[in-house]
Each structure stands twice: as C-alpha cells, then as structure tokens.
C-alpha cells in the first residue's frame, strides 16, 4: 500500500448555521463542564469523524443572543467585530434524541470559559460545521494518541470506536483524573500521563515511551500549537513516522485566547482542516 493510501479519508459536509439550546449541565470536575444541547436545528446534524470540530458562536457580554456570521457575505470583507467564535469537538451526538454533548475546559479566562461557567438550561449558542470529517484507514490498527485537556473529547471518541484487535497508546498532559474523565475502549489501551505538579511535558513523555512499529501506526496529536509541532517533528525526524500517518493540530496558542490551527508542512496551506 502506498503512503497516500494510509492518509485519512476526507468527507466534506454542507455548511450550515444552527441554534442550539442548553438542555442540562453535568459538572465533570472543577475544570471541566459537560453541556448537553438540543434543538430542532440538530435534526440533520452529522459528526462522522472522531476529531470533528464545530464552531460555536457566543453572545456578546450582557446579551443572551449569539451573533452568527453571514455565510453569503464577501469573504474579503472585514470580520464582524461582534462575532465571538471558538472551535470544539463534539463529544457525542445521539441521533434519536437529537442531543449533542460538548465538553468545555474551564480556562482562567476567555469568553467561552466565562459562558460555560455560567451556562444554564435554556441558554442558546450558534453553531456551524463540521465542514469535514477525517477517517483514518482501517488498515492502521495501532494508534498513538497525544493530547492535553482540550484533546480529551476526541481521544475518548477515538478509543470508543476502536475494535478489539486494535491497540492504542495514549499520552496525556491533563488535570482531569481517570475518575472524572474515564477513557473506555474495546481495544487494548496503554495510558501514560505527565507527572502532576512537575515539569514533565508531552515531548518529555513521548521520549520515554517505547513506540510500536510504524507500519500500521496512526498518530493523532492535539495540544498547544508549539507543543503539537514539536511532537510531530520528533515523530517524523527521530522515529521515522511517515507524515501521511500523522494528524496534528494546535488546539490553542499560548498567550492567544483565540489561537490554534492544523499543523501542516511549510508548503501547505495553514488552518485547521
């Protein structure tokens, strides 16, 4: 099989905007809240990929109504300054009940954190996407999943979808405990965590883990953008993992409340895909 044959399959979705309403809130820990959304606009919602991301649109401070973008507007026009948008991974969607679960990490600051910390049933957000889903080839039966708190929903989704003949090695830098955020799978899984309260980073942890053969290895990384880039570069340059078998994204950028993007090669187009 060629390396191109080991790249994820991309499925595009029609882009539309929706309004979603808070149905209930489930506190997971002091630093994470699970919010269950519902709404008629979810009748045709699809999330096919384990790391799909939707864009949530939040109300301006002092308002209960989110500002949504104009999909027909000229792309060269200035961005509406009233828009407050952040990307999130759907944790789960129930097609029968039309309930969408999104887990919010409560950072020290930021409009999304402030909204999630104060959210109540009946509150409304806008939502767009996902624009596309990426499906890893079934031939890749060993998985290396690396991430921080923001990556937990996608990692949990991935593990839940793996067949018993798959193997997953998970590297985490998280404040959440296994009790607060359990990871469940039919596959054989091995979880390594950065030492709490120490200086250990995900790149440090990666260097101490014995990796399996790269032949059937699927790598997924999501963390602070510079950390994600360091992890990917180490795997490519030091472990000889083919780039086509690595999907890496910076889910946030240190010092930038709205930062984050897909990690690409210099000649590739930037942006989270």
N, C-alpha and C positions, 0 to 999 in steps of 0.2 A: 504494500500500500504506500502511495506517495505521501509526503508530508502534507500536501494540500488536502489529502483525504482524511487527515487527522485533525483538521481545523473544525471549529464549531459550525453547525448549520445555522444560517441566519433566517429567521422568519419575520417578515415585516407585517405590521398591523396598521389598519386605518387609524389615523389620529383623530381623536375627538375629545371634547372637553365635557366633564361631568361635574355634578354637585353631589357630594357625599355627606351623610349626616352621622354624627356620633350616636351610636346605639348604647354602648356601655364601655366602661373603662376597667381594665384589670391591672392593678399595680403588680409589677414583677419584682421590683426591688426599689431601693432609694434612688437609683439612677436609670431606671427603665420603666416605661409605661406601655402597656399593650392597649391599643384603642381599636374597638370594633366599629366599623362603619357599615351603614346600609343606605338604601336609596333606590328609587326607580331607575336612575341613570346607570345602575350596575347590571341591568338586565342582559346586556350583551358584552360585559367586560370579560376579557381573556388575559390570563397570565400563564404563558406556556413555558417560560424559562425560569430556572431556579434563581437566577440573579436578575430577573426583570427589574426595571425601575420605573416608577411613575413620578411625575412631577406634581407636588402638592402646592396649591396656591392658598396663602394665608390672608386673613383680614388685616387691614391696617390697624395699628393701635387705637383703641377706642371704638372700633367698629366690629359688628358681628358678621358682615358680608364680605366674602373674599373677592378680590379683583381678579378677573380672568383675562387672559390675553385675547386679542382679536386674531384668529387664525388666518383671516383674509387680509391682514394688514401688510403693507410693503415691508419686506424683510430689511430693507436698507433704512427704514425709518427708525428714529431713536426709540429705545425701550421705554415703555410706560413706567415712569418712576414710582407709580403706586403698586406695581407688582412685587409681591414677596413670594418667592418660589424656592423649594428645596426638593431634592431627589430622595426617594425612599424605595426600599424593596418590599413588595407585598409579602407578608409572612404566610398568609393563607387566604384563599378565596373559596367560599362554598357556593357553588352554582345554584343549588336548590334553595338555600335561604337568602342568597344574594348578600352574604355578609363578607366583608373584606377586613382582614386583620393587618394592622401595621404597627410595628414596634418602634417606639420613639426613645432614643437615648437622650437623657436629660443632661445636656452640657451646662457649663457655668453660665452661658449667656446665649443670645440669639433669638430671633423671632419664633422659630419653630419650637425651640425648647420652652419659651415663655407660653406659647399657645398650648402645647401638650401638657404642661404642668398645671394649667388652669382649665383644661377642656372639661366640658360637662355634656351629658346626653342632650341632643338637640342642636349642638353647635355644628356649623357647616363649614366645609372646606371645598375648594375647587380641585379638580384633578385632571391631568392629561396623561395619556400613554397607557401602557408601554408602547413605544414606537416600534420596537423589535424585540424578538426573543432569540437567544443563542443556545443551541442544543449541542452538547458535547457528543462526539461519536460513541456509539455503543461498544466499539472495539477497545476503547480506553477504559480498562476495568480497575485501574489503580488511581486513586485521587489524592492529591496534595492540596489541602485547603488551608489558606493562611489569612488571618484577619484579626481585627480588633473589635470593639463593641459594635461598631457600625456594620460589621460584616456578619454578625450572628444570624440575622434572619435568613440571608442567602445560604450560609453554611448549614443551618438547620434544615432548610428546604432541600438542599442537595443530599444530605445524609438520609432524609426520609424517602428519597426516590431511588436509592441505590439497591440493587438486587443482592441476594445473599452471596453470590460469587464475586462481589466487588470488595475492594479493600480501600479504606480511607485513612490517611494520616492528617490530623488536624493540629495546626499550630495557632495558639490564641494568645493575645495580649488583651485581657478583659478584666473589668471589675466585677463581672457577673459570675456567680458561683454555678456549679452544676445543678444545684437545687433550684436556684432562681431561673436558670435558663438551660433546661436539660437538652441534650443532644441525643436523638434516638435514631437508630438505623437497623435495617436487616443485614447490612454489610458488617464485616469485621472492621472496627474502628479503633484507632490509637490516638489519644488526645494528649498533647503536650501544652503546658501553659507557662507563660513567663512568670518568674518568681514575683509574688505580690510584694509591693513595697521596696523592691530592689531596682537596680539599674538595668536589668536584662531587657533587651529589645527583641523584636521578632527576627531581625537579621542574626542576632546572637543565638537565638533558639534554633534557627534553621541550620546554623553551622554545627550544632551539636546533635542533630538528628540524622540517623542513618536512612538515606533515601533508597527507595526501590529502583529497579531498572527503569530507564526512561522509555523503554519500548512501548509500553501501554499506559504511560503516565499522563493524566490530565491534571494540570495545575491551575488553581484559581486563587487569586490574591486580591484583597481589598483592605486598604488601611490609609493612613495619612499618605499623601501623594509621594513625598520623597522616600518614605519607608517602603512603599509599594514598588517604587522604581529600583531601589537598592536590592530588594528581594528578587525582582525579576532579573536584574542584571547578574546577580550572583548565580542564579539557576542557569542562565544562558551561558555565561562565561566560565564558571567554575564547575558546574555539574553537567554541562553539555545537553541541557534540555532544549529541544527544538522550540523556536519562538511560536510556531503554529500550535503548540500544545500548551501554551500559557495564555491565560486571560487575566490581565491585571488592571486594576483601576485604583485611582486615588479617590476615595470617597469623601475626603476632606483635605483641606490645606491648612497647615499651622499658621495662625495669625490672620486667617481669612474665613469669615463666617460662611461665605457662600462658595468657597473654593472646592475644586475637585474635578477630575477628568479621567478618561481612559488613558492608560499608559500605552503609548504607541512608539513605533520606531521614528527617528527624526524625519524620515521622508514621508511618513504617513500623516494623514490629517488628524489634528488634535480633536479631542472631545470624547465624552463618554458615549459609547455606541450601544 
